[in-house]
Amino acid sequence: MDGTSGRSLMFTGIVEAVGRVQAKPTAALPVLWIDGGKVAESLKPADSLAVNGCCLTVTQKEATSLRFDILEETLRRTNLGGLDNGDLVNLERPVAAGSRIDGHFVTGHVDGQIRLVDIRHQGAEHELSLERRKDWETVIVPKGSIALDGISLTVGITKEDRFSVWITPFTWQATTLRTRRAGDLLNVEIDILARYVAAQLGKPLSERL
């Protein structure tokens, strides 16, 4: 999302850790600082990290604190501009060569944001209901893959104006979803395979935000 030196990186949507915002980006100072915990130990400046599903480049490191310079386009298209100090963010390092893919192919290029409509608790599981944007209706389909805030999920029931995803207890506890509330905006990356199919059918994704 930040134009990481033209490199082609890949993620899986399997969140490795949850970081905490230390300094939020603003229009006047588009810089994000997060505490990456153990994930930060293996990173250095110029390395990439998916933050809430958005591929960013580390520009400075101090102990476990990581700095990222945020482009205006990234602030406009993602929910990184809406972060507050102390907020939690999902973190994932790029896939290493030869690694097993446990989620689905995720590029770290956020397509836009989508609103969380409702959360229903079903025993230990959770059902999230989200808006189904009209311009994305052909690529958000039952049993299809989608990345929400960098989390690889499977689309459940779809309706004209919304769709659902089911969250396991492990994913609920291991990601930022447990902090989310109805009305929040989540970063969305459409499944890359669905994107290519839509393009072949002459129905490419809209650039509407």
MDTraj code that builds the backbone (N, CA, C; nanometers):
import mdtraj as md
import numpy as np

residues = "MET ASP GLY THR SER GLY ARG SER LEU MET PHE THR GLY ILE VAL GLU ALA VAL GLY ARG VAL GLN ALA LYS PRO THR ALA ALA LEU PRO VAL LEU TRP ILE ASP GLY GLY LYS VAL ALA GLU SER LEU LYS PRO ALA ASP SER LEU ALA VAL ASN GLY CYS CYS LEU THR VAL THR GLN LYS GLU ALA THR SER LEU ARG PHE ASP ILE LEU GLU GLU THR LEU ARG ARG THR ASN LEU GLY GLY LEU ASP ASN GLY ASP LEU VAL ASN LEU GLU ARG PRO VAL ALA ALA GLY SER ARG ILE ASP GLY HIS PHE VAL THR GLY HIS VAL ASP GLY GLN ILE ARG LEU VAL ASP ILE ARG HIS GLN GLY ALA GLU HIS GLU LEU SER LEU GLU ARG ARG LYS ASP TRP GLU THR VAL ILE VAL PRO LYS GLY SER ILE ALA LEU ASP GLY ILE SER LEU THR VAL GLY ILE THR LYS GLU ASP ARG PHE SER VAL TRP ILE THR PRO PHE THR TRP GLN ALA THR THR LEU ARG THR ARG ARG ALA GLY ASP LEU LEU ASN VAL GLU ILE ASP ILE LEU ALA ARG TYR VAL ALA ALA GLN LEU GLY LYS PRO LEU SER GLU ARG LEU".split()
xyz = np.array([
    [0.0831, -0.1206, 0.0000],
    [0.0000, 0.0000, 0.0000],
    [0.0866, 0.1256, 0.0000],
    [0.2090, 0.1117, 0.0519],
    [0.2937, 0.2305, 0.0623],
    [0.3984, 0.2365, -0.0469],
    [0.3911, 0.1445, -0.1430],
    [0.4891, 0.1453, -0.2506],
    [0.6246, 0.1029, -0.2034],
    [0.6363, -0.0196, -0.1543],
    [0.7583, -0.0674, -0.0919],
    [0.8653, -0.1014, -0.1954],
    [0.9253, 0.0012, -0.2533],
    [1.0394, -0.0135, -0.3439],
    [1.0117, -0.1062, -0.4604],
    [0.8857, -0.1176, -0.5008],
    [0.8516, -0.2009, -0.6142],
    [0.8556, -0.3493, -0.5855],
    [0.8774, -0.3886, -0.4591],
    [0.8848, -0.5294, -0.4249],
    [0.7467, -0.5920, -0.4269],
    [0.7416, -0.7181, -0.4684],
    [0.6173, -0.7928, -0.4696],
    [0.6143, -0.8803, -0.3455],
    [0.5356, -0.8409, -0.2458],
    [0.5298, -0.9121, -0.1194],
    [0.3974, -0.9846, -0.1070],
    [0.3964, -1.0842, -0.0197],
    [0.2738, -1.1598, 0.0006],
    [0.2559, -1.1891, 0.1482],
    [0.1292, -1.1856, 0.1905],
    [0.0921, -1.2194, 0.3264],
    [-0.0137, -1.3290, 0.3196],
    [-0.0524, -1.3794, 0.4365],
    [-0.1514, -1.4878, 0.4398],
    [-0.2808, -1.4487, 0.5100],
    [-0.2798, -1.3353, 0.5805],
    [-0.3982, -1.2984, 0.6571],
    [-0.4056, -1.3704, 0.7910],
    [-0.2964, -1.4359, 0.8303],
    [-0.2879, -1.4992, 0.9620],
    [-0.2104, -1.4048, 1.0535],
    [-0.2798, -1.3395, 1.1426],
    [-0.2193, -1.2367, 1.2282],
    [-0.1186, -1.3010, 1.3238],
    [0.0033, -1.2432, 1.3270],
    [0.1077, -1.2960, 1.4149],
    [0.1006, -1.2385, 1.5555],
    [0.0645, -1.1132, 1.5636],
    [0.0627, -1.0462, 1.6934],
    [-0.0232, -0.9210, 1.6840],
    [-0.0545, -0.8675, 1.7983],
    [-0.1281, -0.7414, 1.8068],
    [-0.0340, -0.6359, 1.8633],
    [-0.0170, -0.5257, 1.7881],
    [0.0673, -0.4161, 1.8337],
    [-0.0163, -0.3038, 1.8925],
    [0.0511, -0.2063, 1.9509],
    [-0.0193, -0.0934, 2.0116],
    [0.0340, 0.0382, 1.9550],
    [-0.0576, 0.1277, 1.9184],
    [-0.0199, 0.2569, 1.8617],
    [0.0426, 0.3444, 1.9701],
    [0.1617, 0.3963, 1.9403],
    [0.2296, 0.4875, 2.0316],
    [0.2147, 0.6327, 1.9879],
    [0.2094, 0.6542, 1.8582],
    [0.1887, 0.7890, 1.8040],
    [0.1105, 0.7746, 1.6750],
    [-0.0069, 0.8331, 1.6695],
    [-0.0939, 0.8183, 1.5532],
    [-0.0539, 0.9135, 1.4419],
    [-0.0798, 0.8763, 1.3175],
    [-0.0490, 0.9661, 1.2054],
    [-0.1544, 1.0742, 1.1923],
    [-0.1122, 1.1901, 1.1493],
    [-0.2039, 1.3009, 1.1234],
    [-0.1707, 1.3598, 0.9874],
    [-0.2593, 1.4457, 0.9369],
    [-0.2327, 1.5113, 0.8086],
    [-0.1075, 1.5974, 0.8177],
    [-0.0877, 1.6603, 0.9331],
    [0.0288, 1.7472, 0.9507],
    [0.1570, 1.6669, 0.9709],
    [0.1459, 1.5491, 1.0353],
    [0.2622, 1.4641, 1.0604],
    [0.2211, 1.3195, 1.0313],
    [0.2275, 1.2788, 0.9039],
    [0.1818, 1.1449, 0.8640],
    [0.2822, 1.0356, 0.8998],
    [0.3030, 1.0178, 1.0290],
    [0.3974, 0.9182, 1.0806],
    [0.3262, 0.8329, 1.1845],
    [0.3423, 0.7024, 1.1736],
    [0.2832, 0.6087, 1.2690],
    [0.3935, 0.5386, 1.3468],
    [0.3813, 0.5408, 1.4786],
    [0.4702, 0.4654, 1.5663],
    [0.3881, 0.3591, 1.6377],
    [0.4357, 0.2345, 1.6347],
    [0.3681, 0.1292, 1.7087],
    [0.4695, 0.0488, 1.7890],
    [0.4237, -0.0107, 1.8973],
    [0.5035, -0.1077, 1.9696],
    [0.4697, -0.2432, 1.9103],
    [0.5674, -0.3036, 1.8406],
    [0.5449, -0.4302, 1.7724],
    [0.5765, -0.5525, 1.8555],
    [0.6214, -0.5336, 1.9799],
    [0.6505, -0.6470, 2.0654],
    [0.7527, -0.7408, 2.0035],
    [0.7296, -0.8718, 2.0172],
    [0.8250, -0.9713, 1.9670],
    [0.8390, -0.9688, 1.8158],
    [0.7318, -0.9290, 1.7442],
    [0.7394, -0.9204, 1.5984],
    [0.8478, -0.8214, 1.5557],
    [0.8643, -0.7149, 1.6352],
    [0.9607, -0.6102, 1.6004],
    [1.1052, -0.6578, 1.6132],
    [1.1291, -0.7616, 1.6927],
    [1.2656, -0.8061, 1.7185],
    [1.3387, -0.8480, 1.5917],
    [1.2651, -0.9051, 1.4953],
    [1.3290, -0.9539, 1.3726],
    [1.3264, -0.8523, 1.2596],
    [1.2719, -0.7331, 1.2856],
    [1.2588, -0.6325, 1.1806],
    [1.3678, -0.5267, 1.1903],
    [1.3944, -0.4634, 1.0765],
    [1.4912, -0.3539, 1.0697],
    [1.4389, -0.2526, 0.9684],
    [1.4941, -0.1314, 0.9657],
    [1.4513, -0.0325, 0.8662],
    [1.4608, -0.0885, 0.7249],
    [1.3594, -0.0582, 0.6438],
    [1.3420, -0.1035, 0.5047],
    [1.2653, -0.2347, 0.4965],
    [1.2416, -0.3029, 0.6109],
    [1.1588, -0.4229, 0.6090],
    [1.0118, -0.3842, 0.6018],
    [0.9298, -0.4786, 0.5595],
    [0.7858, -0.4550, 0.5453],
    [0.7077, -0.5266, 0.6540],
    [0.5922, -0.4703, 0.6859],
    [0.5030, -0.5266, 0.7862],
    [0.3605, -0.4883, 0.7503],
    [0.2702, -0.5835, 0.7585],
    [0.1286, -0.5520, 0.7378],
    [0.0698, -0.5050, 0.8698],
    [0.0152, -0.3840, 0.8686],
    [-0.0471, -0.3244, 0.9867],
    [-0.1954, -0.3061, 0.9556],
    [-0.2805, -0.3801, 1.0241],
    [-0.4241, -0.3828, 0.9906],
    [-0.4452, -0.4151, 0.8427],
    [-0.3584, -0.5024, 0.7907],
    [-0.3724, -0.5456, 0.6523],
    [-0.3079, -0.4557, 0.5496],
    [-0.2467, -0.3475, 0.5933],
    [-0.1844, -0.2512, 0.5023],
    [-0.0325, -0.2692, 0.5048],
    [0.0265, -0.2985, 0.3901],
    [0.1705, -0.3203, 0.3817],
    [0.2452, -0.1881, 0.3983],
    [0.3266, -0.1791, 0.5019],
    [0.4027, -0.0584, 0.5320],
    [0.5508, -0.0916, 0.5437],
    [0.6352, 0.0104, 0.5269],
    [0.7796, -0.0064, 0.5374],
    [0.8306, 0.0550, 0.6672],
    [0.9088, -0.0220, 0.7405],
    [0.9711, 0.0294, 0.8626],
    [1.0763, 0.1334, 0.8237],
    [1.0652, 0.2539, 0.8780],
    [1.1623, 0.3591, 0.8464],
    [1.2560, 0.3897, 0.9637],
    [1.2185, 0.3414, 1.0826],
    [1.3032, 0.3626, 1.2003],
    [1.2628, 0.2613, 1.3059],
    [1.3601, 0.2200, 1.3858],
    [1.3327, 0.1243, 1.4924],
    [1.4060, 0.1636, 1.6185],
    [1.3344, 0.1624, 1.7307],
    [1.3931, 0.1890, 1.8617],
    [1.3408, 0.0823, 1.9567],
    [1.4260, -0.0147, 1.9899],
    [1.3846, -0.1306, 2.0702],
    [1.2708, -0.2015, 1.9966],
    [1.1517, -0.2096, 2.0562],
    [1.0389, -0.2744, 1.9885],
    [0.9448, -0.1729, 1.9237],
    [0.9830, -0.0454, 1.9261],
    [0.9018, 0.0593, 1.8635],
    [0.9386, 0.0723, 1.7160],
    [0.8363, 0.0766, 1.6311],
    [0.8558, 0.0844, 1.4863],
    [0.7906, 0.2104, 1.4317],
    [0.8628, 0.2783, 1.3428],
    [0.8094, 0.3977, 1.2771],
    [0.7773, 0.3665, 1.1315],
    [0.6641, 0.4212, 1.0841],
    [0.6234, 0.4077, 0.9444],
    [0.5826, 0.5455, 0.8926],
    [0.6305, 0.5833, 0.7755],
    [0.5849, 0.7056, 0.7100],
    [0.4634, 0.6701, 0.6255],
    [0.3547, 0.7415, 0.6453],
    [0.2271, 0.7071, 0.5838],
    [0.1951, 0.8029, 0.4695],
    [0.1676, 0.7481, 0.3517],
    [0.1302, 0.8302, 0.2374],
    [-0.0103, 0.8866, 0.2538],
    [-0.0369, 0.9983, 0.1875],
    [-0.1698, 1.0587, 0.1899],
    [-0.2756, 0.9611, 0.1386],
    [-0.2415, 0.8872, 0.0326],
    [-0.3338, 0.7886, -0.0225],
    [-0.3682, 0.6810, 0.0799],
    [-0.2696, 0.6410, 0.1593],
    [-0.2931, 0.5396, 0.2622],
    [-0.3851, 0.5934, 0.3704],
    [-0.3653, 0.7176, 0.4118],
    [-0.4536, 0.7791, 0.5110],
    [-0.5963, 0.7879, 0.4588],
    [-0.6103, 0.8141, 0.3297],
    [-0.7418, 0.8323, 0.2696],
    [-0.8151, 0.6995, 0.2516],
    [-0.7414, 0.5959, 0.2165],
    [-0.8053, 0.4694, 0.1783],
    [-0.8231, 0.3725, 0.2952],
    [-0.7414, 0.3848, 0.3989],
    [-0.7435, 0.2878, 0.5083],
    [-0.7912, 0.3510, 0.6388],
    [-0.8014, 0.2657, 0.7415],
    [-0.8431, 0.3174, 0.8719],
    [-0.7240, 0.3588, 0.9586],
    [-0.6038, 0.3612, 0.9014],
    [-0.4874, 0.4020, 0.9802],
    [-0.4967, 0.5476, 1.0241],
    [-0.5610, 0.6296, 0.9423],
    [-0.5758, 0.7710, 0.9776],
    [-0.6721, 0.7937, 1.0925],
    [-0.7539, 0.6936, 1.1232],
    [-0.8501, 0.7060, 1.2321],
    [-0.8021, 0.6461, 1.3627],
    [-0.6777, 0.5999, 1.3654],
    [-0.6241, 0.5405, 1.4876],
    [-0.6008, 0.6456, 1.5949],
    [-0.6083, 0.6013, 1.7194],
    [-0.5737, 0.6857, 1.8336],
    [-0.4597, 0.6207, 1.9106],
    [-0.3860, 0.7000, 1.9844],
    [-0.2789, 0.6457, 2.0666],
    [-0.3366, 0.5428, 2.1632],
    [-0.2722, 0.4285, 2.1711],
    [-0.3203, 0.3214, 2.2571],
    [-0.4039, 0.2171, 2.1859],
    [-0.4496, 0.2471, 2.0640],
    [-0.5285, 0.1496, 1.9869],
    [-0.4435, 0.0281, 1.9513],
    [-0.5116, -0.0856, 1.9352],
    [-0.4448, -0.2087, 1.8951],
    [-0.4534, -0.2260, 1.7439],
    [-0.3482, -0.2852, 1.6841],
    [-0.3447, -0.3103, 1.5395],
    [-0.2934, -0.4517, 1.5149],
    [-0.3447, -0.5134, 1.4090],
    [-0.3005, -0.6475, 1.3702],
    [-0.1690, -0.6402, 1.2942],
    [-0.0782, -0.7322, 1.3228],
    [0.0536, -0.7321, 1.2607],
    [0.0824, -0.8667, 1.1948],
    [0.1421, -0.8614, 1.0748],
    [0.1876, -0.9823, 1.0073],
    [0.3090, -0.9491, 0.9216],
    [0.4133, -1.0294, 0.9356],
    [0.5306, -1.0144, 0.8501],
    [0.5062, -1.0840, 0.7166],
    [0.5769, -1.0423, 0.6107],
    [0.5599, -1.1092, 0.4806],
    [0.5938, -1.2564, 0.4890],
    [0.5341, -1.3338, 0.3991],
    [0.5603, -1.4773, 0.3931],
    [0.7053, -1.5015, 0.3504],
    [0.7717, -1.5907, 0.4195],
    [0.9079, -1.6286, 0.3813],
    [0.9020, -1.7369, 0.2743],
    [1.0013, -1.7411, 0.1889],
    [1.0062, -1.8418, 0.0827],
    [0.9982, -1.9815, 0.1426],
    [0.9104, -2.0637, 0.0870],
    [0.8958, -2.2014, 0.1330],
    [0.7995, -2.2182, 0.2478],
    [0.7400, -2.1066, 0.2958],
    [0.6470, -2.1168, 0.4069],
    [0.5141, -2.1755, 0.3626],
    [0.4451, -2.2406, 0.4558],
    [0.3130, -2.2948, 0.4287],
    [0.2109, -2.1817, 0.4338],
    [0.1162, -2.1806, 0.3403],
    [0.0110, -2.0786, 0.3365],
    [-0.1103, -2.1316, 0.4116],
    [-0.1401, -2.0728, 0.5275],
    [-0.2516, -2.1193, 0.6098],
    [-0.3789, -2.0388, 0.5877],
    [-0.3673, -1.9167, 0.5388],
    [-0.4865, -1.8345, 0.5160],
    [-0.5194, -1.8337, 0.3673],
    [-0.5102, -1.7161, 0.3040],
    [-0.5214, -1.7069, 0.1584],
    [-0.4238, -1.5991, 0.1113],
    [-0.4042, -1.5878, -0.0174],
    [-0.3078, -1.4927, -0.0701],
    [-0.3560, -1.3497, -0.0450],
    [-0.2771, -1.2740, 0.0302],
    [-0.3084, -1.1350, 0.0649],
    [-0.1887, -1.0500, 0.0240],
    [-0.2146, -0.9378, -0.0441],
    [-0.1043, -0.8560, -0.0966],
    [-0.0659, -0.7396, -0.0063],
    [-0.1542, -0.7024, 0.0871],
    [-0.1272, -0.5854, 0.1699],
    [-0.1697, -0.4556, 0.1042],
    [-0.2423, -0.4648, -0.0092],
    [-0.2946, -0.3471, -0.0787],
    [-0.4432, -0.3342, -0.0468],
    [-0.4753, -0.2446, 0.0433],
    [-0.6129, -0.2283, 0.0911],
    [-0.6994, -0.1650, -0.0174],
    [-0.8154, -0.2259, -0.0427],
    [-0.9076, -0.1736, -0.1444],
    [-0.9927, -0.0585, -0.0919],
    [-1.0156, -0.0554, 0.0376],
    [-1.0997, 0.0489, 0.0957],
    [-1.1439, 0.0071, 0.2347],
    [-1.2471, 0.0733, 0.2836],
    [-1.2979, 0.0445, 0.4165],
    [-1.4436, 0.0004, 0.4084],
    [-1.4851, -0.0747, 0.5093],
    [-1.6210, -0.1251, 0.5134],
    [-1.6717, -0.1153, 0.6571],
    [-1.7992, -0.0861, 0.6732],
    [-1.8529, -0.0598, 0.8066],
    [-1.9036, -0.1879, 0.8730],
    [-1.8675, -0.2037, 0.9984],
    [-1.9186, -0.3130, 1.0793],
    [-2.0583, -0.2756, 1.1271],
    [-2.1565, -0.3558, 1.0894],
    [-2.2962, -0.3243, 1.1200],
    [-2.3385, -0.3791, 1.2557],
    [-2.2980, -0.5038, 1.2839],
    [-2.3471, -0.5677, 1.4062],
    [-2.2546, -0.6831, 1.4449],
    [-2.2516, -0.7140, 1.5737],
    [-2.1787, -0.8298, 1.6254],
    [-2.2757, -0.9133, 1.7076],
    [-2.2877, -1.0392, 1.6698],
    [-2.3739, -1.1309, 1.7435],
    [-2.2882, -1.2384, 1.8085],
    [-2.3130, -1.2618, 1.9366],
    [-2.2379, -1.3617, 2.0110],
    [-2.3185, -1.4917, 2.0132],
    [-2.2593, -1.5967, 1.9577],
    [-2.3236, -1.7277, 1.9521],
    [-2.2381, -1.8265, 2.0313],
    [-2.2629, -1.8341, 2.1613],
    [-2.1778, -1.9161, 2.2461],
    [-2.0381, -1.8583, 2.2483],
    [-1.9389, -1.9407, 2.2126],
    [-1.8002, -1.8933, 2.2097],
    [-1.7647, -1.8297, 2.0769],
    [-1.8535, -1.8425, 1.9785],
    [-1.8275, -1.7870, 1.8462],
    [-1.8922, -1.6498, 1.8317],
    [-1.8502, -1.5783, 1.7258],
    [-1.9038, -1.4451, 1.7000],
    [-1.9374, -1.4317, 1.5522],
    [-2.0511, -1.3734, 1.5237],
    [-2.0896, -1.3456, 1.3854],
    [-2.0839, -1.1954, 1.3632],
    [-2.0024, -1.1539, 1.2671],
    [-1.9920, -1.0130, 1.2321],
    [-2.0738, -0.9869, 1.1074],
    [-2.1574, -0.8864, 1.1123],
    [-2.2352, -0.8439, 0.9965],
    [-2.1764, -0.7135, 0.9456],
    [-2.1469, -0.7071, 0.8155],
    [-2.0811, -0.5913, 0.7552],
    [-2.1570, -0.5441, 0.6332],
    [-2.1403, -0.4151, 0.6008],
    [-2.2065, -0.3623, 0.4826],
    [-2.1503, -0.4301, 0.3581],
    [-2.2355, -0.4516, 0.2601],
    [-2.1941, -0.5092, 0.1324],
    [-2.2089, -0.4006, 0.0267],
    [-2.0982, -0.3342, -0.0012],
    [-2.1019, -0.2233, -0.0957],
    [-2.1487, -0.2695, -0.2327],
    [-2.2304, -0.1878, -0.2953],
    [-2.2879, -0.2216, -0.4256],
    [-2.1796, -0.2488, -0.5288],
    [-2.0714, -0.1710, -0.5251],
    [-1.9669, -0.1870, -0.6254],
    [-1.8769, -0.3075, -0.5986],
    [-1.8976, -0.3763, -0.4855],
    [-1.8195, -0.4950, -0.4545],
    [-1.9052, -0.6213, -0.4510],
    [-2.0312, -0.6114, -0.4901],
    [-2.1214, -0.7244, -0.4707],
    [-2.0810, -0.8476, -0.5506],
    [-2.0106, -0.8298, -0.6639],
    [-1.9724, -0.9451, -0.7456],
    [-1.8484, -1.0164, -0.6928],
    [-1.7774, -0.9559, -0.5985],
    [-1.6538, -1.0170, -0.5482],
    [-1.6631, -1.0544, -0.4007],
    [-1.7737, -1.0200, -0.3360],
    [-1.7992, -1.0664, -0.1995],
    [-1.9111, -1.1687, -0.2090],
    [-1.8728, -1.2964, -0.2103],
    [-1.9673, -1.4044, -0.2382],
    [-1.9559, -1.5113, -0.1302],
    [-2.0625, -1.5900, -0.1074],
    [-2.0577, -1.6962, -0.0063],
    [-1.9407, -1.7917, -0.0292],
    [-1.8713, -1.8250, 0.0785],
    [-1.7552, -1.9143, 0.0788],
    [-1.6313, -1.8530, 0.0151],
    [-1.6389, -1.7266, -0.0275],
    [-1.5228, -1.6591, -0.0822],
    [-1.4333, -1.6071, 0.0297],
    [-1.3103, -1.5757, -0.0045],
    [-1.2146, -1.5234, 0.0932],
    [-1.2181, -1.3709, 0.0949],
    [-1.1888, -1.3145, 0.2109],
    [-1.1790, -1.1698, 0.2254],
    [-1.0846, -1.1411, 0.3420],
    [-1.0094, -1.0328, 0.3338],
    [-0.9216, -0.9919, 0.4433],
    [-0.9802, -0.8671, 0.5084],
    [-1.0093, -0.8746, 0.6369],
    [-1.0629, -0.7622, 0.7132],
    [-0.9612, -0.7229, 0.8188],
    [-0.9110, -0.5998, 0.8119],
    [-0.8041, -0.5542, 0.9009],
    [-0.6878, -0.6528, 0.9014],
    [-0.6624, -0.7127, 0.7823],
    [-0.5500, -0.8032, 0.7677],
    [-0.5766, -0.9456, 0.8098],
    [-0.7016, -0.9784, 0.8447],
    [-0.7371, -1.1124, 0.8914],
    [-0.8032, -1.1897, 0.7785],
    [-0.7506, -1.3065, 0.7466],
    [-0.8090, -1.3909, 0.6432],
    [-0.9370, -1.4556, 0.6961],
    [-1.0499, -1.4266, 0.6288],
    [-1.1792, -1.4774, 0.6726],
    [-1.2570, -1.5314, 0.5539],
    [-1.3574, -1.6124, 0.5841],
    [-1.4443, -1.6696, 0.4816],
    [-1.5815, -1.6036, 0.4898],
    [-1.6303, -1.5584, 0.3757],
    [-1.7628, -1.4942, 0.3712],
    [-1.8698, -1.5995, 0.3981],
    [-1.9657, -1.5643, 0.4836],
    [-2.0768, -1.6536, 0.5142],
    [-2.1991, -1.6178, 0.4315],
    [-2.3038, -1.5781, 0.4998],
    [-2.4288, -1.5421, 0.4321],
    [-2.4159, -1.4040, 0.3683],
    [-2.4647, -1.3890, 0.2469],
    [-2.4675, -1.2583, 0.1815],
    [-2.6115, -1.2167, 0.1566],
    [-2.6380, -1.0887, 0.1761],
    [-2.7668, -1.0293, 0.1442],
    [-2.7418, -0.9095, 0.0532],
    [-2.8463, -0.8427, 0.0128],
    [-2.8307, -0.7324, -0.0820],
    [-2.7399, -0.6232, -0.0286],
    [-2.7519, -0.5914, 0.1012],
    [-2.6783, -0.4776, 0.1546],
    [-2.5778, -0.5141, 0.2629],
    [-2.5625, -0.6445, 0.2932],
    [-2.4672, -0.6837, 0.3966],
    [-2.4239, -0.8288, 0.3791],
    [-2.3163, -0.8638, 0.4494],
    [-2.2692, -1.0017, 0.4498],
    [-2.2139, -1.0328, 0.5883],
    [-2.1932, -1.1602, 0.6152],
    [-2.1467, -1.1995, 0.7472],
    [-2.0192, -1.2818, 0.7384],
    [-1.9428, -1.2799, 0.8469],
    [-1.8283, -1.3683, 0.8649],
    [-1.8362, -1.4232, 1.0067],
    [-1.7941, -1.5489, 1.0229],
    [-1.7922, -1.6123, 1.1538],
    [-1.6507, -1.6112, 1.2085],
    [-1.6394, -1.5781, 1.3370],
    [-1.5093, -1.5657, 1.4011],
    [-1.4951, -1.6724, 1.5094],
    [-1.3884, -1.7514, 1.5005],
    [-1.3629, -1.8535, 1.6015],
    [-1.3136, -1.7880, 1.7306],
    [-1.3259, -1.8575, 1.8430],
    [-1.2766, -1.8007, 1.9692],
    [-1.1286, -1.7641, 1.9638],
    [-1.0471, -1.8462, 1.8951],
    [-0.9040, -1.8167, 1.8876],
    [-0.8793, -1.6863, 1.8131],
    [-0.9416, -1.6706, 1.6958],
    [-0.9232, -1.5484, 1.6165],
    [-0.9746, -1.4271, 1.6927],
    [-1.0837, -1.4430, 1.7640],
    [-1.1407, -1.3327, 1.8424],
    [-1.0405, -1.2822, 1.9458],
    [-0.9734, -1.3733, 2.0120],
    [-0.8801, -1.3351, 2.1168],
    [-0.7435, -1.2933, 2.0627],
    [-0.7043, -1.3471, 1.9451],
    [-0.5691, -1.3244, 1.8933],
    [-0.5578, -1.2023, 1.8031],
    [-0.6692, -1.1334, 1.7766],
    [-0.6690, -1.0177, 1.6869],
    [-0.7394, -0.8993, 1.7523],
    [-0.7488, -0.7903, 1.6764],
    [-0.8155, -0.6704, 1.7285],
    [-0.9676, -0.6782, 1.7219],
    [-1.0223, -0.7852, 1.6656],
    [-1.1678, -0.7935, 1.6518],
    [-1.2387, -0.7819, 1.7862],
    [-1.1755, -0.8278, 1.8913],
    [-1.2387, -0.8211, 2.0240],
    [-1.2590, -0.6780, 2.0718],
    [-1.1898, -0.5822, 2.0087],
    [-1.2034, -0.4415, 2.0480],
    [-1.3009, -0.3654, 1.9586],
    [-1.3502, -0.4313, 1.8556],
    [-1.4341, -0.3634, 1.7571],
    [-1.5782, -0.3478, 1.8052],
    [-1.6432, -0.2431, 1.7554],
    [-1.7815, -0.2141, 1.7897],
    [-1.8594, -0.1805, 1.6632],
    [-1.9906, -0.1962, 1.6679],
    [-2.0758, -0.1610, 1.5542],
    [-2.0504, -0.0161, 1.5143],
    [-2.0357, 0.0084, 1.3854],
    [-2.0069, 0.1418, 1.3333],
    [-1.8613, 0.1629, 1.2989],
    [-1.7726, 0.0754, 1.3480],
    [-1.6301, 0.0878, 1.3161],
    [-1.6051, 0.0583, 1.1686],
    [-1.4997, 0.1185, 1.1147],
    [-1.4580, 0.0940, 0.9776],
    [-1.3400, -0.0018, 0.9761],
    [-1.3514, -0.1072, 0.8961],
    [-1.2454, -0.2072, 0.8840],
    [-1.1815, -0.1989, 0.7462],
    [-1.0491, -0.2193, 0.7412],
    [-0.9801, -0.2263, 0.6122],
    [-1.0206, -0.3537, 0.5396],
    [-1.0380, -0.3425, 0.4084],
    [-1.0790, -0.4568, 0.3273],
    [-0.9793, -0.4773, 0.2138],
    [-0.9370, -0.6017, 0.1965],
    [-0.8681, -0.6401, 0.0743],
    [-0.9476, -0.7534, 0.0100],
    [-0.9987, -0.7279, -0.1078],
    [-1.0740, -0.8278, -0.1828],
    [-0.9804, -0.9404, -0.2270],
    [-1.0289, -1.0638, -0.2260],
    [-0.9513, -1.1778, -0.2723],
    [-0.8964, -1.1496, -0.4124],
    [-0.7654, -1.1651, -0.4289],
    [-0.7019, -1.1314, -0.5563],
    [-0.7560, -1.2166, -0.6709],
    [-0.7944, -1.3414, -0.6441],
    [-0.8503, -1.4262, -0.7492],
    [-0.9855, -1.3722, -0.7946],
    [-1.0672, -1.3261, -0.6991],
    [-1.1968, -1.2678, -0.7337],
    [-1.1778, -1.1397, -0.8144],
    [-1.0738, -1.0649, -0.7821],
    [-1.0447, -0.9419, -0.8561],
    [-1.0147, -0.9714, -1.0030],
    [-0.9317, -1.0720, -1.0270],
    [-0.8958, -1.1055, -1.1644],
    [-1.0154, -1.1597, -1.2423],
    [-1.0984, -1.2408, -1.1758],
    [-1.2178, -1.2923, -1.2424],
    [-1.3104, -1.1781, -1.2806],
    [-1.3300, -1.0831, -1.1891],
    [-1.4160, -0.9687, -1.2165],
    [-1.3629, -0.8881, -1.3349],
    [-1.2310, -0.8731, -1.3417],
    [-1.1713, -0.7986, -1.4526],
    [-1.1934, -0.8711, -1.5848],
    [-1.1806, -1.0050, -1.5837],
    [-1.2015, -1.0825, -1.7057],
    [-1.3461, -1.0752, -1.7525],
    [-1.4377, -1.0598, -1.6585],
    [-1.5793, -1.0501, -1.6927],
    [-1.6210, -0.9079, -1.7286],
    [-1.5242, -0.8169, -1.7277],
    [-1.5535, -0.6788, -1.7604],
    [-1.6207, -0.6021, -1.6479],
    [-1.6020, -0.6505, -1.5237],
    [-1.6612, -0.5850, -1.4073],
    [-1.5526, -0.5567, -1.3027],
    [-1.4532, -0.4753, -1.3381],
    [-1.3457, -0.4462, -1.2447],
    [-1.3964, -0.3710, -1.1229],
    [-1.3238, -0.3819, -1.0125],
    [-1.3634, -0.3130, -0.8902],
    [-1.3611, -0.1626, -0.9100],
    [-1.4586, -0.0966, -0.8511],
    [-1.4647, 0.0495, -0.8576],
    [-1.3577, 0.1080, -0.7652],
    [-1.3127, 0.2250, -0.7955],
    [-1.2167, 0.2964, -0.7106],
    [-1.2871, 0.3879, -0.6102],
    [-1.4183, 0.3754, -0.6007],
    [-1.4929, 0.4598, -0.5075],
    [-1.4494, 0.4282, -0.3651],
    [-1.4333, 0.5324, -0.2837],
    [-1.3970, 0.5140, -0.1438],
    [-1.5167, 0.5378, -0.0564],
])
top = md.Topology()
chain = top.add_chain()
for i, resn in enumerate(residues, 1):
    res = top.add_residue(resn, chain, resSeq=i)
    for name in ("N", "CA", "C"):
        top.add_atom(name, md.element.get_by_symbol(name[0]), res)
traj = md.Trajectory(xyz[None], top)
